[in-house]
Amino acid sequence: MARIRVIDEALRATGMDDRGVLDATLVVSYFNFVNRMVLELDVELEEDAGGYRYD
């Protein structure tokens, strides 16, 4: 519990509120889940994915 408290305090020191902490937790959890699925299914990455375009 002490480790969680330290992380929570660090996030709140940056100005995050409850919603910000929840959003960050959900995003990190989703990427963790997807990465585990990709590794387990042995998915091969595209040679040239092209990256993202931010307009």
N, C-alpha and C positions, 0 to 999 in steps of 0.2 A: 504494500500500500504506500510506503514512503516514496518509492520510485514514481508511482502514478501521481502522487501529490507534487513532486518536484516538476514533472512534465507539465502538469496542469498549471502550476504557478508560472512556469516559463512561458507558456502560451498566453496566459492572461496578462503577463508583463508586456507583451507585444500589442495588447489592446483587444484581444479576442474576447468575445462574449460566449455564452453557452452555445448559441447557434453556430458561431465560427468554429468552436472546438468540435461540435457534432459534425459539421460539414467536412472538416479536415479528417476526422476519424473515418467517416464513410468513404471518402475518396481513397485514403490509404488502404482501407480494408478491401475496397473493390479491386484496386491494382494488385494487392497481395493475392486475392482470389484468382484473378485472371492469369497472373504469372504462374501460379501453381497449376492451373488447368493446362496452360500452354506447355509447361515442362512435363506434366504427366502424359499428355497426349502426343508428345514429341512433335509438335508443330514446327514446320520449317518456315523460316522467315523469307519474305520475298527478296530477291536479289537487289532490286532498286525500288524501295517503297515510295520514293518521291518526297517524303517529308510532309509537313503540314504547311498550309498557306494561311496566314493570318491577314485578313483584309480589314 
